[in-house]
Amino acid sequence: MPESKSRKKASYTPPPGKAAAPKPNPVWFVPVMLGLMLLGLAWIVVTYLSSARYPVPGIEQWNLAIGFVLIIAGFGMTTRWR
């Protein structure tokens, strides 16, 4: 009976190098993030206290939408915070 060829082992392959660590955020990132959330909160509070006449007169309930957009933008920035 003929002998089968012996299998050669693959040469050692080192594991791939680790990915580079993510860069830290710029210094301005956290103050802007917190500022947007606080500004949105203040905007909504002023809208409720003034019965939707202020901070921008004439757009009434859209002031609430502006406040919520500011808060959502701040929370959106939290997903990129390192």
PDB file of N, CA, C and O in Angstrom:
ATOM      1  N   MET A   1       0.840  -1.154   0.000  1.00  0.00           N
ATOM      2  CA  MET A   1       0.000   0.000   0.000  1.00  0.00           C
ATOM      3  C   MET A   1       0.896   1.230   0.000  1.00  0.00           C
ATOM      4  O   MET A   1       1.822   1.313   0.807  1.00  0.00           O
ATOM      5  N   PRO A   2       0.633   2.215  -0.914  1.00  0.00           N
ATOM      6  CA  PRO A   2       1.478   3.407  -0.952  1.00  0.00           C
ATOM      7  C   PRO A   2       1.190   4.328   0.232  1.00  0.00           C
ATOM      8  O   PRO A   2       0.064   4.406   0.723  1.00  0.00           O
ATOM      9  N   GLU A   3       2.217   5.008   0.667  1.00  0.00           N
ATOM     10  CA  GLU A   3       2.063   5.945   1.781  1.00  0.00           C
ATOM     11  C   GLU A   3       1.582   7.301   1.253  1.00  0.00           C
ATOM     12  O   GLU A   3       2.007   7.777   0.200  1.00  0.00           O
ATOM     13  N   SER A   4       0.677   7.897   2.030  1.00  0.00           N
ATOM     14  CA  SER A   4       0.203   9.218   1.631  1.00  0.00           C
ATOM     15  C   SER A   4       1.222  10.269   2.031  1.00  0.00           C
ATOM     16  O   SER A   4       2.013  10.085   2.956  1.00  0.00           O
ATOM     17  N   LYS A   5       1.178  11.350   1.320  1.00  0.00           N
ATOM     18  CA  LYS A   5       2.105  12.429   1.648  1.00  0.00           C
ATOM     19  C   LYS A   5       1.721  13.012   2.998  1.00  0.00           C
ATOM     20  O   LYS A   5       0.539  13.184   3.299  1.00  0.00           O
ATOM     21  N   SER A   6       2.704  13.306   3.787  1.00  0.00           N
ATOM     22  CA  SER A   6       2.411  13.893   5.094  1.00  0.00           C
ATOM     23  C   SER A   6       2.060  15.369   4.913  1.00  0.00           C
ATOM     24  O   SER A   6       2.607  16.069   4.061  1.00  0.00           O
ATOM     25  N   ARG A   7       1.158  15.791   5.722  1.00  0.00           N
ATOM     26  CA  ARG A   7       0.737  17.192   5.636  1.00  0.00           C
ATOM     27  C   ARG A   7       1.755  18.074   6.321  1.00  0.00           C
ATOM     28  O   ARG A   7       2.291  17.734   7.376  1.00  0.00           O
ATOM     29  N   LYS A   8       2.006  19.191   5.716  1.00  0.00           N
ATOM     30  CA  LYS A   8       2.922  20.145   6.323  1.00  0.00           C
ATOM     31  C   LYS A   8       2.104  21.117   7.158  1.00  0.00           C
ATOM     32  O   LYS A   8       1.038  21.571   6.743  1.00  0.00           O
ATOM     33  N   LYS A   9       2.612  21.424   8.324  1.00  0.00           N
ATOM     34  CA  LYS A   9       1.940  22.408   9.164  1.00  0.00           C
ATOM     35  C   LYS A   9       2.218  23.797   8.616  1.00  0.00           C
ATOM     36  O   LYS A   9       3.301  24.088   8.107  1.00  0.00           O
ATOM     37  N   ALA A  10       1.212  24.637   8.737  1.00  0.00           N
ATOM     38  CA  ALA A  10       1.395  26.022   8.307  1.00  0.00           C
ATOM     39  C   ALA A  10       2.396  26.690   9.234  1.00  0.00           C
ATOM     40  O   ALA A  10       2.440  26.401  10.430  1.00  0.00           O
ATOM     41  N   SER A  11       3.185  27.570   8.680  1.00  0.00           N
ATOM     42  CA  SER A  11       4.145  28.281   9.516  1.00  0.00           C
ATOM     43  C   SER A  11       3.389  29.190  10.482  1.00  0.00           C
ATOM     44  O   SER A  11       2.242  29.560  10.231  1.00  0.00           O
ATOM     45  N   TYR A  12       4.030  29.538  11.565  1.00  0.00           N
ATOM     46  CA  TYR A  12       3.397  30.346  12.606  1.00  0.00           C
ATOM     47  C   TYR A  12       3.073  31.732  12.064  1.00  0.00           C
ATOM     48  O   TYR A  12       3.926  32.399  11.478  1.00  0.00           O
ATOM     49  N   THR A  13       1.837  32.151  12.266  1.00  0.00           N
ATOM     50  CA  THR A  13       1.406  33.487  11.894  1.00  0.00           C
ATOM     51  C   THR A  13       1.031  34.220  13.177  1.00  0.00           C
ATOM     52  O   THR A  13       0.099  33.813  13.870  1.00  0.00           O
ATOM     53  N   PRO A  14       1.742  35.292  13.499  1.00  0.00           N
ATOM     54  CA  PRO A  14       1.421  36.010  14.743  1.00  0.00           C
ATOM     55  C   PRO A  14       0.037  36.652  14.644  1.00  0.00           C
ATOM     56  O   PRO A  14      -0.421  36.978  13.550  1.00  0.00           O
ATOM     57  N   PRO A  15      -0.624  36.832  15.784  1.00  0.00           N
ATOM     58  CA  PRO A  15      -1.942  37.471  15.761  1.00  0.00           C
ATOM     59  C   PRO A  15      -1.822  38.911  15.285  1.00  0.00           C
ATOM     60  O   PRO A  15      -0.781  39.543  15.460  1.00  0.00           O
ATOM     61  N   PRO A  16      -2.885  39.426  14.685  1.00  0.00           N
ATOM     62  CA  PRO A  16      -2.817  40.814  14.195  1.00  0.00           C
ATOM     63  C   PRO A  16      -2.619  41.787  15.353  1.00  0.00           C
ATOM     64  O   PRO A  16      -3.054  41.539  16.478  1.00  0.00           O
ATOM     65  N   GLY A  17      -1.961  42.882  15.055  1.00  0.00           N
ATOM     66  CA  GLY A  17      -1.694  43.898  16.075  1.00  0.00           C
ATOM     67  C   GLY A  17      -2.979  44.531  16.573  1.00  0.00           C
ATOM     68  O   GLY A  17      -4.000  44.501  15.886  1.00  0.00           O
ATOM     69  N   LYS A  18      -2.931  45.095  17.751  1.00  0.00           N
ATOM     70  CA  LYS A  18      -4.101  45.752  18.319  1.00  0.00           C
ATOM     71  C   LYS A  18      -4.379  47.039  17.558  1.00  0.00           C
ATOM     72  O   LYS A  18      -3.469  47.714  17.077  1.00  0.00           O
ATOM     73  N   ALA A  19      -5.651  47.353  17.466  1.00  0.00           N
ATOM     74  CA  ALA A  19      -6.056  48.594  16.807  1.00  0.00           C
ATOM     75  C   ALA A  19      -5.610  49.781  17.664  1.00  0.00           C
ATOM     76  O   ALA A  19      -5.482  49.680  18.884  1.00  0.00           O
ATOM     77  N   ALA A  20      -5.385  50.872  17.005  1.00  0.00           N
ATOM     78  CA  ALA A  20      -4.973  52.077  17.732  1.00  0.00           C
ATOM     79  C   ALA A  20      -6.096  52.528  18.658  1.00  0.00           C
ATOM     80  O   ALA A  20      -7.273  52.436  18.309  1.00  0.00           O
ATOM     81  N   ALA A  21      -5.733  53.006  19.812  1.00  0.00           N
ATOM     82  CA  ALA A  21      -6.724  53.491  20.775  1.00  0.00           C
ATOM     83  C   ALA A  21      -7.421  54.723  20.208  1.00  0.00           C
ATOM     84  O   ALA A  21      -6.788  55.533  19.531  1.00  0.00           O
ATOM     85  N   PRO A  22      -8.719  54.874  20.478  1.00  0.00           N
ATOM     86  CA  PRO A  22      -9.413  56.057  19.952  1.00  0.00           C
ATOM     87  C   PRO A  22      -8.842  57.341  20.555  1.00  0.00           C
ATOM     88  O   PRO A  22      -8.420  57.378  21.710  1.00  0.00           O
ATOM     89  N   LYS A  23      -8.844  58.375  19.745  1.00  0.00           N
ATOM     90  CA  LYS A  23      -8.317  59.654  20.200  1.00  0.00           C
ATOM     91  C   LYS A  23      -9.268  60.272  21.224  1.00  0.00           C
ATOM     92  O   LYS A  23     -10.484  60.112  21.115  1.00  0.00           O
ATOM     93  N   PRO A  24      -8.731  60.965  22.201  1.00  0.00           N
ATOM     94  CA  PRO A  24      -9.617  61.650  23.158  1.00  0.00           C
ATOM     95  C   PRO A  24     -10.321  62.825  22.482  1.00  0.00           C
ATOM     96  O   PRO A  24      -9.877  63.338  21.455  1.00  0.00           O
ATOM     97  N   ASN A  25     -11.412  63.225  23.084  1.00  0.00           N
ATOM     98  CA  ASN A  25     -12.180  64.352  22.536  1.00  0.00           C
ATOM     99  C   ASN A  25     -11.425  65.653  22.736  1.00  0.00           C
ATOM    100  O   ASN A  25     -10.590  65.764  23.634  1.00  0.00           O
ATOM    101  N   PRO A  26     -11.722  66.646  21.891  1.00  0.00           N
ATOM    102  CA  PRO A  26     -11.132  67.974  22.104  1.00  0.00           C
ATOM    103  C   PRO A  26     -11.640  68.575  23.416  1.00  0.00           C
ATOM    104  O   PRO A  26     -12.640  68.121  23.973  1.00  0.00           O
ATOM    105  N   VAL A  27     -10.959  69.571  23.885  1.00  0.00           N
ATOM    106  CA  VAL A  27     -11.278  70.192  25.168  1.00  0.00           C
ATOM    107  C   VAL A  27     -12.673  70.824  25.151  1.00  0.00           C
ATOM    108  O   VAL A  27     -13.345  70.846  26.182  1.00  0.00           O
ATOM    109  N   TRP A  28     -13.114  71.328  24.022  1.00  0.00           N
ATOM    110  CA  TRP A  28     -14.387  72.034  23.927  1.00  0.00           C
ATOM    111  C   TRP A  28     -15.587  71.097  23.894  1.00  0.00           C
ATOM    112  O   TRP A  28     -16.719  71.556  24.049  1.00  0.00           O
ATOM    113  N   PHE A  29     -15.379  69.807  23.700  1.00  0.00           N
ATOM    114  CA  PHE A  29     -16.480  68.880  23.438  1.00  0.00           C
ATOM    115  C   PHE A  29     -17.467  68.781  24.613  1.00  0.00           C
ATOM    116  O   PHE A  29     -18.673  68.945  24.425  1.00  0.00           O
ATOM    117  N   VAL A  30     -16.960  68.517  25.809  1.00  0.00           N
ATOM    118  CA  VAL A  30     -17.842  68.330  26.969  1.00  0.00           C
ATOM    119  C   VAL A  30     -18.578  69.623  27.332  1.00  0.00           C
ATOM    120  O   VAL A  30     -19.780  69.570  27.591  1.00  0.00           O
ATOM    121  N   PRO A  31     -17.912  70.780  27.362  1.00  0.00           N
ATOM    122  CA  PRO A  31     -18.679  71.999  27.662  1.00  0.00           C
ATOM    123  C   PRO A  31     -19.779  72.286  26.640  1.00  0.00           C
ATOM    124  O   PRO A  31     -20.858  72.744  27.018  1.00  0.00           O
ATOM    125  N   VAL A  32     -19.532  72.030  25.362  1.00  0.00           N
ATOM    126  CA  VAL A  32     -20.571  72.254  24.355  1.00  0.00           C
ATOM    127  C   VAL A  32     -21.708  71.269  24.549  1.00  0.00           C
ATOM    128  O   VAL A  32     -22.876  71.642  24.446  1.00  0.00           O
ATOM    129  N   MET A  33     -21.377  70.009  24.830  1.00  0.00           N
ATOM    130  CA  MET A  33     -22.395  68.986  25.041  1.00  0.00           C
ATOM    131  C   MET A  33     -23.303  69.359  26.218  1.00  0.00           C
ATOM    132  O   MET A  33     -24.527  69.338  26.095  1.00  0.00           O
ATOM    133  N   LEU A  34     -22.707  69.692  27.332  1.00  0.00           N
ATOM    134  CA  LEU A  34     -23.489  70.070  28.509  1.00  0.00           C
ATOM    135  C   LEU A  34     -24.224  71.382  28.284  1.00  0.00           C
ATOM    136  O   LEU A  34     -25.356  71.550  28.738  1.00  0.00           O
ATOM    137  N   GLY A  35     -23.586  72.304  27.588  1.00  0.00           N
ATOM    138  CA  GLY A  35     -24.216  73.589  27.301  1.00  0.00           C
ATOM    139  C   GLY A  35     -25.465  73.434  26.451  1.00  0.00           C
ATOM    140  O   GLY A  35     -26.468  74.106  26.697  1.00  0.00           O
ATOM    141  N   LEU A  36     -25.419  72.555  25.450  1.00  0.00           N
ATOM    142  CA  LEU A  36     -26.605  72.329  24.622  1.00  0.00           C
ATOM    143  C   LEU A  36     -27.750  71.752  25.437  1.00  0.00           C
ATOM    144  O   LEU A  36     -28.900  72.162  25.279  1.00  0.00           O
ATOM    145  N   MET A  37     -27.438  70.802  26.309  1.00  0.00           N
ATOM    146  CA  MET A  37     -28.497  70.198  27.111  1.00  0.00           C
ATOM    147  C   MET A  37     -29.097  71.206  28.091  1.00  0.00           C
ATOM    148  O   MET A  37     -30.315  71.259  28.263  1.00  0.00           O
ATOM    149  N   LEU A  38     -28.249  71.997  28.728  1.00  0.00           N
ATOM    150  CA  LEU A  38     -28.747  72.990  29.685  1.00  0.00           C
ATOM    151  C   LEU A  38     -29.494  74.124  28.979  1.00  0.00           C
ATOM    152  O   LEU A  38     -30.507  74.608  29.485  1.00  0.00           O
ATOM    153  N   LEU A  39     -29.002  74.546  27.822  1.00  0.00           N
ATOM    154  CA  LEU A  39     -29.692  75.587  27.059  1.00  0.00           C
ATOM    155  C   LEU A  39     -31.068  75.094  26.612  1.00  0.00           C
ATOM    156  O   LEU A  39     -32.042  75.845  26.667  1.00  0.00           O
ATOM    157  N   GLY A  40     -31.154  73.843  26.173  1.00  0.00           N
ATOM    158  CA  GLY A  40     -32.446  73.281  25.787  1.00  0.00           C
ATOM    159  C   GLY A  40     -33.404  73.220  26.959  1.00  0.00           C
ATOM    160  O   GLY A  40     -34.588  73.522  26.816  1.00  0.00           O
ATOM    161  N   LEU A  41     -32.894  72.828  28.122  1.00  0.00           N
ATOM    162  CA  LEU A  41     -33.736  72.787  29.318  1.00  0.00           C
ATOM    163  C   LEU A  41     -34.224  74.182  29.684  1.00  0.00           C
ATOM    164  O   LEU A  41     -35.405  74.373  29.971  1.00  0.00           O
ATOM    165  N   ALA A  42     -33.323  75.151  29.674  1.00  0.00           N
ATOM    166  CA  ALA A  42     -33.704  76.524  30.000  1.00  0.00           C
ATOM    167  C   ALA A  42     -34.709  77.062  28.982  1.00  0.00           C
ATOM    168  O   ALA A  42     -35.641  77.777  29.349  1.00  0.00           O
ATOM    169  N   TRP A  43     -34.524  76.719  27.704  1.00  0.00           N
ATOM    170  CA  TRP A  43     -35.430  77.162  26.650  1.00  0.00           C
ATOM    171  C   TRP A  43     -36.842  76.643  26.907  1.00  0.00           C
ATOM    172  O   TRP A  43     -37.817  77.382  26.768  1.00  0.00           O
ATOM    173  N   ILE A  44     -36.945  75.373  27.282  1.00  0.00           N
ATOM    174  CA  ILE A  44     -38.259  74.775  27.558  1.00  0.00           C
ATOM    175  C   ILE A  44     -38.888  75.389  28.806  1.00  0.00           C
ATOM    176  O   ILE A  44     -40.091  75.650  28.828  1.00  0.00           O
ATOM    177  N   VAL A  45     -38.092  75.619  29.839  1.00  0.00           N
ATOM    178  CA  VAL A  45     -38.622  76.221  31.069  1.00  0.00           C
ATOM    179  C   VAL A  45     -39.164  77.622  30.784  1.00  0.00           C
ATOM    180  O   VAL A  45     -40.254  77.968  31.239  1.00  0.00           O
ATOM    181  N   VAL A  46     -38.409  78.428  30.036  1.00  0.00           N
ATOM    182  CA  VAL A  46     -38.865  79.778  29.700  1.00  0.00           C
ATOM    183  C   VAL A  46     -40.135  79.713  28.853  1.00  0.00           C
ATOM    184  O   VAL A  46     -41.036  80.533  29.026  1.00  0.00           O
ATOM    185  N   THR A  47     -40.211  78.750  27.944  1.00  0.00           N
ATOM    186  CA  THR A  47     -41.412  78.603  27.114  1.00  0.00           C
ATOM    187  C   THR A  47     -42.627  78.307  27.968  1.00  0.00           C
ATOM    188  O   THR A  47     -43.686  78.901  27.763  1.00  0.00           O
ATOM    189  N   TYR A  48     -42.493  77.398  28.922  1.00  0.00           N
ATOM    190  CA  TYR A  48     -43.626  77.071  29.780  1.00  0.00           C
ATOM    191  C   TYR A  48     -44.004  78.229  30.698  1.00  0.00           C
ATOM    192  O   TYR A  48     -45.187  78.514  30.880  1.00  0.00           O
ATOM    193  N   LEU A  49     -43.018  78.890  31.272  1.00  0.00           N
ATOM    194  CA  LEU A  49     -43.310  79.983  32.201  1.00  0.00           C
ATOM    195  C   LEU A  49     -43.942  81.188  31.506  1.00  0.00           C
ATOM    196  O   LEU A  49     -44.707  81.931  32.120  1.00  0.00           O
ATOM    197  N   SER A  50     -43.626  81.378  30.240  1.00  0.00           N
ATOM    198  CA  SER A  50     -44.174  82.529  29.518  1.00  0.00           C
ATOM    199  C   SER A  50     -45.377  82.147  28.666  1.00  0.00           C
ATOM    200  O   SER A  50     -45.796  82.938  27.820  1.00  0.00           O
ATOM    201  N   SER A  51     -45.932  80.987  28.859  1.00  0.00           N
ATOM    202  CA  SER A  51     -47.080  80.508  28.075  1.00  0.00           C
ATOM    203  C   SER A  51     -46.794  80.534  26.576  1.00  0.00           C
ATOM    204  O   SER A  51     -47.647  80.936  25.784  1.00  0.00           O
ATOM    205  N   ALA A  52     -45.608  80.111  26.194  1.00  0.00           N
ATOM    206  CA  ALA A  52     -45.157  79.963  24.801  1.00  0.00           C
ATOM    207  C   ALA A  52     -45.002  81.288  24.063  1.00  0.00           C
ATOM    208  O   ALA A  52     -44.998  81.302  22.832  1.00  0.00           O
ATOM    209  N   ARG A  53     -44.874  82.409  24.789  1.00  0.00           N
ATOM    210  CA  ARG A  53     -44.647  83.690  24.125  1.00  0.00           C
ATOM    211  C   ARG A  53     -43.165  83.965  23.920  1.00  0.00           C
ATOM    212  O   ARG A  53     -42.797  84.660  22.972  1.00  0.00           O
ATOM    213  N   TYR A  54     -42.331  83.451  24.762  1.00  0.00           N
ATOM    214  CA  TYR A  54     -40.883  83.683  24.689  1.00  0.00           C
ATOM    215  C   TYR A  54     -40.186  82.349  24.662  1.00  0.00           C
ATOM    216  O   TYR A  54     -40.857  81.375  25.004  1.00  0.00           O
ATOM    217  N   PRO A  55     -38.980  82.178  24.317  1.00  0.00           N
ATOM    218  CA  PRO A  55     -37.879  83.065  23.989  1.00  0.00           C
ATOM    219  C   PRO A  55     -37.972  83.681  22.600  1.00  0.00           C
ATOM    220  O   PRO A  55     -37.386  84.739  22.373  1.00  0.00           O
ATOM    221  N   VAL A  56     -38.690  83.059  21.654  1.00  0.00           N
ATOM    222  CA  VAL A  56     -38.857  83.669  20.338  1.00  0.00           C
ATOM    223  C   VAL A  56     -40.338  84.003  20.186  1.00  0.00           C
ATOM    224  O   VAL A  56     -41.157  83.102  20.004  1.00  0.00           O
ATOM    225  N   PRO A  57     -40.688  85.273  20.257  1.00  0.00           N
ATOM    226  CA  PRO A  57     -42.107  85.628  20.149  1.00  0.00           C
ATOM    227  C   PRO A  57     -42.642  85.324  18.749  1.00  0.00           C
ATOM    228  O   PRO A  57     -41.950  85.490  17.744  1.00  0.00           O
ATOM    229  N   GLY A  58     -43.891  84.875  18.722  1.00  0.00           N
ATOM    230  CA  GLY A  58     -44.540  84.672  17.436  1.00  0.00           C
ATOM    231  C   GLY A  58     -44.546  83.236  16.936  1.00  0.00           C
ATOM    232  O   GLY A  58     -45.375  82.890  16.094  1.00  0.00           O
ATOM    233  N   ILE A  59     -43.654  82.395  17.425  1.00  0.00           N
ATOM    234  CA  ILE A  59     -43.661  81.019  16.927  1.00  0.00           C
ATOM    235  C   ILE A  59     -44.337  80.072  17.908  1.00  0.00           C
ATOM    236  O   ILE A  59     -44.462  78.880  17.630  1.00  0.00           O
ATOM    237  N   GLU A  60     -44.761  80.573  19.022  1.00  0.00           N
ATOM    238  CA  GLU A  60     -45.543  79.887  20.044  1.00  0.00           C
ATOM    239  C   GLU A  60     -44.991  78.496  20.386  1.00  0.00           C
ATOM    240  O   GLU A  60     -43.896  78.390  20.939  1.00  0.00           O
ATOM    241  N   GLN A  61     -45.731  77.439  20.067  1.00  0.00           N
ATOM    242  CA  GLN A  61     -45.341  76.089  20.521  1.00  0.00           C
ATOM    243  C   GLN A  61     -44.084  75.553  19.833  1.00  0.00           C
ATOM    244  O   GLN A  61     -43.519  74.557  20.283  1.00  0.00           O
ATOM    245  N   TRP A  62     -43.645  76.185  18.771  1.00  0.00           N
ATOM    246  CA  TRP A  62     -42.399  75.754  18.140  1.00  0.00           C
ATOM    247  C   TRP A  62     -41.201  75.999  19.051  1.00  0.00           C
ATOM    248  O   TRP A  62     -40.140  75.404  18.859  1.00  0.00           O
ATOM    249  N   ASN A  63     -41.367  76.871  20.039  1.00  0.00           N
ATOM    250  CA  ASN A  63     -40.305  77.063  21.026  1.00  0.00           C
ATOM    251  C   ASN A  63     -39.995  75.763  21.751  1.00  0.00           C
ATOM    252  O   ASN A  63     -38.840  75.498  22.085  1.00  0.00           O
ATOM    253  N   LEU A  64     -41.013  74.952  21.995  1.00  0.00           N
ATOM    254  CA  LEU A  64     -40.780  73.639  22.622  1.00  0.00           C
ATOM    255  C   LEU A  64     -39.930  72.752  21.719  1.00  0.00           C
ATOM    256  O   LEU A  64     -39.019  72.066  22.183  1.00  0.00           O
ATOM    257  N   ALA A  65     -40.238  72.775  20.433  1.00  0.00           N
ATOM    258  CA  ALA A  65     -39.475  71.952  19.486  1.00  0.00           C
ATOM    259  C   ALA A  65     -38.008  72.379  19.467  1.00  0.00           C
ATOM    260  O   ALA A  65     -37.115  71.533  19.416  1.00  0.00           O
ATOM    261  N   ILE A  66     -37.758  73.681  19.508  1.00  0.00           N
ATOM    262  CA  ILE A  66     -36.377  74.175  19.522  1.00  0.00           C
ATOM    263  C   ILE A  66     -35.659  73.685  20.773  1.00  0.00           C
ATOM    264  O   ILE A  66     -34.512  73.244  20.699  1.00  0.00           O
ATOM    265  N   GLY A  67     -36.324  73.759  21.917  1.00  0.00           N
ATOM    266  CA  GLY A  67     -35.719  73.285  23.158  1.00  0.00           C
ATOM    267  C   GLY A  67     -35.387  71.803  23.104  1.00  0.00           C
ATOM    268  O   GLY A  67     -34.307  71.385  23.520  1.00  0.00           O
ATOM    269  N   PHE A  68     -36.325  71.008  22.588  1.00  0.00           N
ATOM    270  CA  PHE A  68     -36.072  69.571  22.500  1.00  0.00           C
ATOM    271  C   PHE A  68     -34.974  69.244  21.506  1.00  0.00           C
ATOM    272  O   PHE A  68     -34.200  68.314  21.733  1.00  0.00           O
ATOM    273  N   VAL A  69     -34.886  69.979  20.419  1.00  0.00           N
ATOM    274  CA  VAL A  69     -33.806  69.760  19.445  1.00  0.00           C
ATOM    275  C   VAL A  69     -32.448  70.048  20.088  1.00  0.00           C
ATOM    276  O   VAL A  69     -31.485  69.319  19.852  1.00  0.00           O
ATOM    277  N   LEU A  70     -32.367  71.095  20.889  1.00  0.00           N
ATOM    278  CA  LEU A  70     -31.110  71.401  21.586  1.00  0.00           C
ATOM    279  C   LEU A  70     -30.726  70.273  22.543  1.00  0.00           C
ATOM    280  O   LEU A  70     -29.562  69.877  22.608  1.00  0.00           O
ATOM    281  N   ILE A  71     -31.702  69.765  23.278  1.00  0.00           N
ATOM    282  CA  ILE A  71     -31.418  68.674  24.211  1.00  0.00           C
ATOM    283  C   ILE A  71     -30.998  67.408  23.454  1.00  0.00           C
ATOM    284  O   ILE A  71     -30.055  66.727  23.859  1.00  0.00           O
ATOM    285  N   ILE A  72     -31.688  67.099  22.372  1.00  0.00           N
ATOM    286  CA  ILE A  72     -31.353  65.898  21.592  1.00  0.00           C
ATOM    287  C   ILE A  72     -29.963  66.033  20.981  1.00  0.00           C
ATOM    288  O   ILE A  72     -29.227  65.049  20.912  1.00  0.00           O
ATOM    289  N   ALA A  73     -29.592  67.221  20.540  1.00  0.00           N
ATOM    290  CA  ALA A  73     -28.243  67.433  20.002  1.00  0.00           C
ATOM    291  C   ALA A  73     -27.191  67.180  21.086  1.00  0.00           C
ATOM    292  O   ALA A  73     -26.150  66.581  20.814  1.00  0.00           O
ATOM    293  N   GLY A  74     -27.461  67.634  22.311  1.00  0.00           N
ATOM    294  CA  GLY A  74     -26.536  67.378  23.419  1.00  0.00           C
ATOM    295  C   GLY A  74     -26.427  65.892  23.722  1.00  0.00           C
ATOM    296  O   GLY A  74     -25.326  65.376  23.914  1.00  0.00           O
ATOM    297  N   PHE A  75     -27.563  65.200  23.768  1.00  0.00           N
ATOM    298  CA  PHE A  75     -27.519  63.763  24.009  1.00  0.00           C
ATOM    299  C   PHE A  75     -26.867  63.023  22.848  1.00  0.00           C
ATOM    300  O   PHE A  75     -26.207  62.006  23.061  1.00  0.00           O
ATOM    301  N   GLY A  76     -27.038  63.511  21.639  1.00  0.00           N
ATOM    302  CA  GLY A  76     -26.363  62.906  20.495  1.00  0.00           C
ATOM    303  C   GLY A  76     -24.849  63.004  20.614  1.00  0.00           C
ATOM    304  O   GLY A  76     -24.121  62.106  20.191  1.00  0.00           O
ATOM    305  N   MET A  77     -24.387  64.096  21.190  1.00  0.00           N
ATOM    306  CA  MET A  77     -22.945  64.253  21.383  1.00  0.00           C
ATOM    307  C   MET A  77     -22.417  63.275  22.433  1.00  0.00           C
ATOM    308  O   MET A  77     -21.240  62.916  22.401  1.00  0.00           O
ATOM    309  N   THR A  78     -23.280  62.836  23.370  1.00  0.00           N
ATOM    310  CA  THR A  78     -22.808  61.894  24.381  1.00  0.00           C
ATOM    311  C   THR A  78     -22.418  60.553  23.775  1.00  0.00           C
ATOM    312  O   THR A  78     -21.641  59.812  24.377  1.00  0.00           O
ATOM    313  N   THR A  79     -22.945  60.226  22.590  1.00  0.00           N
ATOM    314  CA  THR A  79     -22.582  58.951  21.965  1.00  0.00           C
ATOM    315  C   THR A  79     -21.159  58.981  21.431  1.00  0.00           C
ATOM    316  O   THR A  79     -20.568  57.924  21.211  1.00  0.00           O
ATOM    317  N   ARG A  80     -20.601  60.152  21.219  1.00  0.00           N
ATOM    318  CA  ARG A  80     -19.226  60.298  20.729  1.00  0.00           C
ATOM    319  C   ARG A  80     -18.218  60.643  21.820  1.00  0.00           C
ATOM    320  O   ARG A  80     -17.029  60.808  21.548  1.00  0.00           O
ATOM    321  N   TRP A  81     -18.700  60.752  23.053  1.00  0.00           N
ATOM    322  CA  TRP A  81     -17.834  61.154  24.160  1.00  0.00           C
ATOM    323  C   TRP A  81     -16.947  59.997  24.572  1.00  0.00           C
ATOM    324  O   TRP A  81     -17.425  58.878  24.757  1.00  0.00           O
ATOM    325  N   ARG A  82     -15.651  60.262  24.716  1.00  0.00           N
ATOM    326  CA  ARG A  82     -14.690  59.229  25.149  1.00  0.00           C
ATOM    327  C   ARG A  82     -14.070  59.636  26.446  1.00  0.00           C
ATOM    328  O   ARG A  82     -13.235  58.911  26.986  1.00  0.00           O
TER     329      ARG A  82
END
